Amino acid sequence: MRERDDTEADGAPPLVGRTVADVERELILETLKHCGGNRTHAANILAISIRTLRNKLHAYADEGVEVTPASHVGMN
């Protein structure tokens, strides 16, 4: 029988015992970081609208959570 471990195989904290909101926040923020701040790309990966993503990011920032700055690829 496998002993209980406090981390997943990739070093991430376990999902059990965490709220859905906490897991969702981590998923969104890590996806945004992976996309270098590109909100459109992150929203596409997450299969949510850009408006939903922006609303969630604004809420996280209001809570004091550090959010990856938006990238401005192709902007002068």
DRENTI-982841 format. One record per atom (N, C-alpha, C): atom name; residue in three letters; residue number from 1; x negated, y, z negated. Coordinates in steps of 0.001 Angstrom, whole numbers, m for minus. Example, Ala and Ser with C-alpha at 12.3 -4.5 7.8 and 13.67 -1.06 7.14 Angstrom:
! DRENTI-982841
+------+---------+-------+---------+---------+---------+
: migu : vexdren : marse :      c1 :      c2 :      c3 :
+------+---------+-------+---------+---------+---------+
:    N :     Ala :     1 :  m13190 :   m5690 :   m7800 :
:   CA :     Ala :     1 :  m12300 :   m4500 :   m7800 :
:    C :     Ala :     1 :  m13200 :   m3300 :   m7800 :
:    N :     Ser :     2 :  m12850 :   m2250 :   m7080 :
:   CA :     Ser :     2 :  m13670 :   m1060 :   m7140 :
:    C :     Ser :     2 :  m12900 :      30 :   m7870 :
+------+---------+-------+---------+---------+---------+
***
This chain:
! DRENTI-982841
+------+---------+-------+---------+---------+---------+
: migu : vexdren : marse :      c1 :      c2 :      c3 :
+------+---------+-------+---------+---------+---------+
:    N :     Met :     1 :    m838 :   m1175 :       0 :
:   CA :     Met :     1 :       0 :       0 :       0 :
:    C :     Met :     1 :    m887 :    1244 :       0 :
:    N :     Arg :     2 :    m517 :    2217 :     786 :
:   CA :     Arg :     2 :   m1285 :    3453 :     901 :
:    C :     Arg :     2 :   m1032 :    4335 :    m318 :
:    N :     Glu :     3 :   m2122 :    4875 :    m882 :
:   CA :     Glu :     3 :   m1979 :    5780 :   m2010 :
:    C :     Glu :     3 :   m1488 :    7134 :   m1524 :
:    N :     Arg :     4 :    m817 :    7828 :   m2404 :
:   CA :     Arg :     4 :    m328 :    9168 :   m2062 :
:    C :     Arg :     4 :   m1505 :   10106 :   m1863 :
:    N :     Asp :     5 :   m1429 :   10892 :    m790 :
:   CA :     Asp :     5 :   m2474 :   11847 :    m452 :
:    C :     Asp :     5 :   m1854 :   13228 :    m418 :
:    N :     Asp :     6 :   m2559 :   14243 :    m887 :
:   CA :     Asp :     6 :   m2023 :   15598 :    m905 :
:    C :     Asp :     6 :   m2275 :   16361 :     380 :
:    N :     Thr :     7 :   m2905 :   15744 :    1378 :
:   CA :     Thr :     7 :   m3098 :   16396 :    2673 :
:    C :     Thr :     7 :   m2785 :   15407 :    3777 :
:    N :     Glu :     8 :   m2412 :   15939 :    4921 :
:   CA :     Glu :     8 :   m2184 :   15110 :    6100 :
:    C :     Glu :     8 :   m3540 :   14757 :    6698 :
:    N :     Ala :     9 :   m3544 :   13893 :    7693 :
:   CA :     Ala :     9 :   m4790 :   13450 :    8323 :
:    C :     Ala :     9 :   m5592 :   14611 :    8896 :
:    N :     Asp :    10 :   m4910 :   15663 :    9365 :
:   CA :     Asp :    10 :   m5621 :   16794 :    9965 :
:    C :     Asp :    10 :   m5995 :   17862 :    8945 :
:    N :     Gly :    11 :   m5770 :   17595 :    7659 :
:   CA :     Gly :    11 :   m6129 :   18539 :    6618 :
:    C :     Gly :    11 :   m5020 :   19503 :    6257 :
:    N :     Ala :    12 :   m3893 :   19424 :    6943 :
:   CA :     Ala :    12 :   m2766 :   20313 :    6654 :
:    C :     Ala :    12 :   m2035 :   19832 :    5406 :
:    N :     Pro :    13 :   m1397 :   20747 :    4698 :
:   CA :     Pro :    13 :    m629 :   20313 :    3535 :
:    C :     Pro :    13 :     536 :   19431 :    3960 :
:    N :     Pro :    14 :     983 :   18538 :    3099 :
:   CA :     Pro :    14 :    2080 :   17635 :    3462 :
:    C :     Pro :    14 :    3376 :   18410 :    3656 :
:    N :     Leu :    15 :    4281 :   17856 :    4440 :
:   CA :     Leu :    15 :    5570 :   18494 :    4682 :
:    C :     Leu :    15 :    6545 :   18257 :    3540 :
:    N :     Val :    16 :    6477 :   17077 :    2941 :
:   CA :     Val :    16 :    7394 :   16735 :    1866 :
:    C :     Val :    16 :    7157 :   17675 :     689 :
:    N :     Gly :    17 :    8233 :   18223 :     179 :
:   CA :     Gly :    17 :    8134 :   19137 :    m953 :
:    C :     Gly :    17 :    8080 :   20600 :    m547 :
:    N :     Arg :    18 :    8027 :   20872 :     754 :
:   CA :     Arg :    18 :    8001 :   22249 :    1248 :
:    C :     Arg :    18 :    9368 :   22600 :    1816 :
:    N :     Thr :    19 :    9697 :   23884 :    1789 :
:   CA :     Thr :    19 :   10975 :   24304 :    2362 :
:    C :     Thr :    19 :   10866 :   24363 :    3879 :
:    N :     Val :    20 :   12007 :   24267 :    4536 :
:   CA :     Val :    20 :   12041 :   24376 :    5994 :
:    C :     Val :    20 :   11526 :   25756 :    6411 :
:    N :     Ala :    21 :   11906 :   26794 :    5678 :
:   CA :     Ala :    21 :   11458 :   28156 :    6010 :
:    C :     Ala :    21 :    9938 :   28269 :    5934 :
:    N :     Asp :    22 :    9327 :   27631 :    4936 :
:   CA :     Asp :    22 :    7877 :   27663 :    4787 :
:    C :     Asp :    22 :    7191 :   26939 :    5945 :
:    N :     Val :    23 :    7705 :   25777 :    6308 :
:   CA :     Val :    23 :    7138 :   25001 :    7416 :
:    C :     Val :    23 :    7322 :   25759 :    8730 :
:    N :     Glu :    24 :    8501 :   26355 :    8921 :
:   CA :     Glu :    24 :    8762 :   27129 :   10130 :
:    C :     Glu :    24 :    7802 :   28319 :   10231 :
:    N :     Arg :    25 :    7606 :   29035 :    9129 :
:   CA :     Arg :    25 :    6697 :   30182 :    9116 :
:    C :     Arg :    25 :    5281 :   29755 :    9497 :
:    N :     Glu :    26 :    4809 :   28667 :    8905 :
:   CA :     Glu :    26 :    3470 :   28188 :    9229 :
:    C :     Glu :    26 :    3363 :   27791 :   10698 :
:    N :     Leu :    27 :    4366 :   27102 :   11219 :
:   CA :     Leu :    27 :    4361 :   26688 :   12621 :
:    C :     Leu :    27 :    4325 :   27902 :   13546 :
:    N :     Ile :    28 :    5148 :   28893 :   13265 :
:   CA :     Ile :    28 :    5185 :   30095 :   14095 :
:    C :     Ile :    28 :    3857 :   30833 :   14046 :
:    N :     Leu :    29 :    3326 :   31037 :   12854 :
:   CA :     Leu :    29 :    2072 :   31793 :   12725 :
:    C :     Leu :    29 :     889 :   31062 :   13352 :
:    N :     Glu :    30 :     829 :   29755 :   13191 :
:   CA :     Glu :    30 :    m267 :   28981 :   13789 :
:    C :     Glu :    30 :    m143 :   28953 :   15307 :
:    N :     Thr :    31 :    1078 :   28872 :   15823 :
:   CA :     Thr :    31 :    1273 :   28899 :   17275 :
:    C :     Thr :    31 :     873 :   30255 :   17832 :
:    N :     Leu :    32 :    1250 :   31318 :   17143 :
:   CA :     Leu :    32 :     879 :   32666 :   17576 :
:    C :     Leu :    32 :    m636 :   32832 :   17581 :
:    N :     Lys :    33 :   m1293 :   32318 :   16554 :
:   CA :     Lys :    33 :   m2755 :   32388 :   16500 :
:    C :     Lys :    33 :   m3369 :   31611 :   17658 :
:    N :     His :    34 :   m2823 :   30427 :   17931 :
:   CA :     His :    34 :   m3294 :   29590 :   19037 :
:    C :     His :    34 :   m3182 :   30324 :   20370 :
:    N :     Cys :    35 :   m2147 :   31155 :   20499 :
:   CA :     Cys :    35 :   m1894 :   31904 :   21736 :
:    C :     Cys :    35 :   m2614 :   33246 :   21760 :
:    N :     Gly :    36 :   m3479 :   33494 :   20799 :
:   CA :     Gly :    36 :   m4238 :   34734 :   20767 :
:    C :     Gly :    36 :   m3372 :   35967 :   20605 :
:    N :     Gly :    37 :   m2221 :   35825 :   19964 :
:   CA :     Gly :    37 :   m1326 :   36944 :   19737 :
:    C :     Gly :    37 :    m315 :   37165 :   20842 :
:    N :     Asn :    38 :    m355 :   36350 :   21897 :
:   CA :     Asn :    38 :     571 :   36514 :   23012 :
:    C :     Asn :    38 :    1949 :   35986 :   22595 :
:    N :     Arg :    39 :    2852 :   36921 :   22299 :
:   CA :     Arg :    39 :    4171 :   36544 :   21786 :
:    C :     Arg :    39 :    5017 :   35794 :   22810 :
:    N :     Thr :    40 :    4937 :   36177 :   24059 :
:   CA :     Thr :    40 :    5720 :   35499 :   25099 :
:    C :     Thr :    40 :    5301 :   34041 :   25214 :
:    N :     His :    41 :    4000 :   33800 :   25249 :
:   CA :     His :    41 :    3496 :   32433 :   25344 :
:    C :     His :    41 :    3898 :   31629 :   24105 :
:    N :     Ala :    42 :    3745 :   32225 :   22928 :
:   CA :     Ala :    42 :    4109 :   31536 :   21684 :
:    C :     Ala :    42 :    5596 :   31194 :   21668 :
:    N :     Ala :    43 :    6442 :   32143 :   22069 :
:   CA :     Ala :    43 :    7889 :   31892 :   22094 :
:    C :     Ala :    43 :    8219 :   30748 :   23047 :
:    N :     Asn :    44 :    7549 :   30711 :   24198 :
:   CA :     Asn :    44 :    7781 :   29620 :   25148 :
:    C :     Asn :    44 :    7385 :   28271 :   24565 :
:    N :     Ile :    45 :    6245 :   28203 :   23916 :
:   CA :     Ile :    45 :    5798 :   26950 :   23291 :
:    C :     Ile :    45 :    6784 :   26503 :   22222 :
:    N :     Leu :    46 :    7271 :   27462 :   21433 :
:   CA :     Leu :    46 :    8186 :   27147 :   20338 :
:    C :     Leu :    46 :    9625 :   26934 :   20803 :
:    N :     Ala :    47 :    9894 :   27221 :   22073 :
:   CA :     Ala :    47 :   11239 :   27091 :   22651 :
:    C :     Ala :    47 :   12251 :   27972 :   21921 :
:    N :     Ile :    48 :   11819 :   29218 :   21624 :
:   CA :     Ile :    48 :   12705 :   30220 :   21042 :
:    C :     Ile :    48 :   12593 :   31483 :   21880 :
:    N :     Ser :    49 :   13556 :   32364 :   21750 :
:   CA :     Ser :    49 :   13508 :   33608 :   22515 :
:    C :     Ser :    49 :   12447 :   34541 :   21941 :
:    N :     Ile :    50 :   11949 :   35418 :   22786 :
:   CA :     Ile :    50 :   10975 :   36404 :   22329 :
:    C :     Ile :    50 :   11606 :   37295 :   21263 :
:    N :     Arg :    51 :   12893 :   37590 :   21399 :
:   CA :     Arg :    51 :   13588 :   38403 :   20391 :
:    C :     Arg :    51 :   13597 :   37704 :   19030 :
:    N :     Thr :    52 :   13896 :   36402 :   19018 :
:   CA :     Thr :    52 :   13879 :   35637 :   17768 :
:    C :     Thr :    52 :   12488 :   35646 :   17159 :
:    N :     Leu :    53 :   11472 :   35436 :   17994 :
:   CA :     Leu :    53 :   10098 :   35438 :   17492 :
:    C :     Leu :    53 :    9752 :   36801 :   16895 :
:    N :     Arg :    54 :   10059 :   37866 :   17603 :
:   CA :     Arg :    54 :    9750 :   39213 :   17091 :
:    C :     Arg :    54 :   10476 :   39486 :   15777 :
:    N :     Asn :    55 :   11744 :   39091 :   15685 :
:   CA :     Asn :    55 :   12493 :   39296 :   14441 :
:    C :     Asn :    55 :   11857 :   38551 :   13275 :
:    N :     Lys :    56 :   11448 :   37308 :   13512 :
:   CA :     Lys :    56 :   10815 :   36524 :   12452 :
:    C :     Lys :    56 :    9476 :   37135 :   12053 :
:    N :     Leu :    57 :    8693 :   37584 :   13032 :
:   CA :     Leu :    57 :    7399 :   38191 :   12724 :
:    C :     Leu :    57 :    7558 :   39483 :   11933 :
:    N :     His :    58 :    8570 :   40277 :   12286 :
:   CA :     His :    58 :    8831 :   41506 :   11519 :
:    C :     His :    58 :    9211 :   41160 :   10076 :
:    N :     Ala :    59 :   10022 :   40131 :    9898 :
:   CA :     Ala :    59 :   10417 :   39710 :    8556 :
:    C :     Ala :    59 :    9206 :   39222 :    7767 :
:    N :     Tyr :    60 :    8324 :   38447 :    8411 :
:   CA :     Tyr :    60 :    7124 :   37969 :    7729 :
:    C :     Tyr :    60 :    6246 :   39142 :    7312 :
:    N :     Ala :    61 :    6063 :   40105 :    8211 :
:   CA :     Ala :    61 :    5236 :   41274 :    7910 :
:    C :     Ala :    61 :    5843 :   42055 :    6741 :
:    N :     Asp :    62 :    7162 :   42184 :    6704 :
:   CA :     Asp :    62 :    7838 :   42876 :    5600 :
:    C :     Asp :    62 :    7620 :   42164 :    4274 :
:    N :     Glu :    63 :    7409 :   40832 :    4327 :
:   CA :     Glu :    63 :    7142 :   40041 :    3122 :
:    C :     Glu :    63 :    5673 :   40107 :    2725 :
:    N :     Gly :    64 :    4860 :   40773 :    3548 :
:   CA :     Gly :    64 :    3436 :   40895 :    3249 :
:    C :     Gly :    64 :    2574 :   39812 :    3853 :
:    N :     Val :    65 :    3138 :   39008 :    4745 :
:   CA :     Val :    65 :    2383 :   37945 :    5403 :
:    C :     Val :    65 :    1583 :   38554 :    6551 :
:    N :     Glu :    66 :     314 :   38164 :    6669 :
:   CA :     Glu :    66 :    m530 :   38657 :    7756 :
:    C :     Glu :    66 :    m118 :   37983 :    9064 :
:    N :     Val :    67 :     156 :   38815 :   10076 :
:   CA :     Val :    67 :     597 :   38330 :   11377 :
:    C :     Val :    67 :    m467 :   38681 :   12409 :
:    N :     Thr :    68 :    m825 :   37712 :   13278 :
:   CA :     Thr :    68 :   m1790 :   37958 :   14345 :
:    C :     Thr :    68 :   m1305 :   39118 :   15202 :
:    N :     Pro :    69 :   m2163 :   40122 :   15417 :
:   CA :     Pro :    69 :   m1748 :   41265 :   16255 :
:    C :     Pro :    69 :   m1373 :   40821 :   17666 :
:    N :     Ala :    70 :    m465 :   41556 :   18270 :
:   CA :     Ala :    70 :     m39 :   41261 :   19640 :
:    C :     Ala :    70 :   m1193 :   41480 :   20600 :
:    N :     Ser :    71 :   m1304 :   40569 :   21562 :
:   CA :     Ser :    71 :   m2308 :   40756 :   22615 :
:    C :     Ser :    71 :   m1692 :   41574 :   23725 :
:    N :     His :    72 :   m2514 :   42306 :   24415 :
:   CA :     His :    72 :   m2039 :   43151 :   25510 :
:    C :     His :    72 :   m2773 :   42775 :   26773 :
:    N :     Val :    73 :   m2700 :   41496 :   27133 :
:   CA :     Val :    73 :   m3371 :   40985 :   28316 :
:    C :     Val :    73 :   m2804 :   41677 :   29545 :
:    N :     Gly :    74 :   m3701 :   42183 :   30373 :
:   CA :     Gly :    74 :   m3288 :   42820 :   31611 :
:    C :     Gly :    74 :   m2918 :   44285 :   31465 :
:    N :     Met :    75 :   m2980 :   44806 :   30232 :
:   CA :     Met :    75 :   m2645 :   46202 :   29999 :
:    C :     Met :    75 :   m3916 :   47043 :   30102 :
:    N :     Asn :    76 :   m3812 :   48251 :   30608 :
:   CA :     Asn :    76 :   m4961 :   49156 :   30709 :
:    C :     Asn :    76 :   m5031 :   50082 :   29543 :
+------+---------+-------+---------+---------+---------+
***
